[in-house]
Amino acid sequence: MPPAKAASSRRRAPKSTRRLALPLLALAAAAFGAIGFAAYVFWPRWPAAPVAQDAPSLPVTVGGVAFNIPPGAIRQAVQRNPGTHARLDLTFLWPSLTPPDPTAPSTVSAETPLDQIKAPDRAFVTIAAVSGTLSPEERRRTIYPRYLAAGPLPGPEGLTVASFRDDTPYRGEDLVVASKPGTDFAARCTRPAAGGVPGTCLHERRIGEADIVVRFPRDWLDEWQTTAATIDRLIAQIRAHPP
């Protein structure tokens, strides 16, 4: 090759190399950016420290519904933070509807006979985002009647009690519904078991896209109107209201 052509090739080589390097650099930058984003998203993070139990009520959202929850009522420490939650597990003293005192000694031990365990003086509440299930009213209207035994059972005045058949998913439970027109109260309750184990009831509500379940002793049905009114007061108490 003549010296002039060789020199010209040497002069052109750096330009072509630079043109090839630019796409490679852009590709490498994109790759590093993707790796950095993935590391940011998937890198484990320590959760924020739980709020103290005696702190003011926390603004939380479940299923897009706003609530104000006293931290002392939240049973799981990991849930004791403001913000959005998929589920909250709460407990309230009854009928004061205040959070329990975490320092109060327990009056029940593993050695306490079952027949000496009194009904707890508290209600347990679960708030969870709706997950595609039917509302409580729809289940009472369309699902439960398929599984009920014929004929009502005796119960507290003002309530209709129907037993679920033993060949159903609700074996050992009763459906309790207020029989007074205009009164919307219903619960699904287990029956007292052998050895003095008390029955428990579940009262369910749906507010927007949040399901609220209140669990309480079946014995409270003896004064069910007071129980229903206190549940109403509890739900109103934890709902967040705009200023």
ZIWOVEN-V714573 format. One record per backbone hydrogen bond with DSSP energy under -0.5 kcal/mol. NH is the residue of the N-H (numbers start at 1). CO is the residue of the C=O. E is the energy in kcal/mol with one decimal. If there is no record, write none. Layout:
# ZIWOVEN-V714573
nh: <NH NH>
co: <CO CO>
e: <E E>
This chain:
# ZIWOVEN-V714573
nh: <6 7 8 9 10 11 12 13 14 16 17 18 19 20 21 22 23 24 25 26 27 28 29 30 31 32 33 34 35 36 37 38 39 40 41 42 43 51 55 58 60 60 61 62 63 65 67 68 69 72 73 74 75 75 76 77 79 80 81 83 85 88 90 90 91 92 93 94 97 102 104 112 116 117 118 123 124 125 126 127 128 129 130 139 140 141 142 143 143 144 146 147 148 149 153 159 160 161 161 162 162 163 164 165 168 171 173 174 175 176 176 177 177 178 179 180 183 184 185 187 188 189 189 190 191 193 196 197 197 201 202 203 204 205 207 208 209 210 211 212 213 214 215 215 216 218 220 221 222 223 224 226 227 228 229 230 231 232 233 234 235 236 237 238 239 240>
co: <2 3 4 5 6 7 8 9 10 12 13 14 15 16 17 18 19 20 21 22 23 24 25 26 27 28 29 30 31 32 33 34 35 36 37 38 39 80 52 69 58 67 83 65 85 62 60 238 58 53 70 71 73 89 89 75 76 77 79 59 61 127 88 125 73 123 98 121 93 100 101 109 113 114 116 92 215 90 213 88 211 86 209 135 136 137 138 138 139 139 143 144 144 163 161 156 177 153 159 160 175 151 173 147 165 168 170 189 162 174 187 160 175 185 158 158 180 182 183 176 202 174 187 200 172 197 193 193 194 216 188 214 202 212 210 206 63 207 128 205 126 203 124 213 201 199 217 218 219 220 221 223 223 224 225 226 227 228 229 230 231 232 233 234 235 66>
e: <-2.2 -2.2 -2.0 -2.3 -2.1 -1.8 -1.9 -1.9 -0.7 -1.7 -2.1 -2.2 -2.2 -1.9 -2.2 -1.7 -0.8 -1.1 -2.7 -2.3 -2.6 -2.6 -2.5 -2.3 -2.4 -2.7 -2.3 -2.4 -2.4 -2.5 -2.4 -2.4 -2.5 -2.1 -2.4 -2.7 -1.4 -3.0 -1.7 -3.3 -0.7 -2.4 -2.3 -2.3 -0.6 -1.9 -2.9 -2.7 -2.3 -1.0 -2.0 -1.4 -0.6 -3.0 -0.6 -0.6 -1.4 -1.5 -2.3 -1.9 -2.9 -2.5 -0.5 -3.5 -1.9 -2.4 -3.1 -3.4 -2.4 -0.7 -1.5 -1.3 -1.7 -1.4 -0.7 -2.6 -2.2 -2.4 -2.4 -2.4 -2.3 -2.2 -2.5 -2.3 -2.2 -1.6 -2.8 -0.6 -1.6 -2.7 -1.4 -1.9 -0.7 -3.4 -3.7 -1.9 -3.5 -0.8 -0.5 -0.5 -2.5 -0.5 -2.2 -2.8 -1.0 -1.3 -1.7 -2.9 -3.2 -0.6 -3.1 -2.5 -0.5 -2.7 -2.7 -0.7 -1.9 -0.6 -1.0 -2.5 -2.1 -2.7 -0.5 -2.9 -1.7 -2.2 -0.8 -0.6 -0.5 -3.1 -2.1 -2.7 -0.5 -2.8 -2.9 -0.5 -0.6 -1.9 -3.3 -3.0 -2.6 -3.0 -3.5 -0.5 -1.9 -2.6 -1.6 -2.3 -1.7 -1.2 -1.6 -0.5 -2.2 -3.2 -2.2 -2.3 -2.2 -2.2 -2.1 -2.3 -2.5 -2.3 -1.8 -1.7 -1.2 -1.9>
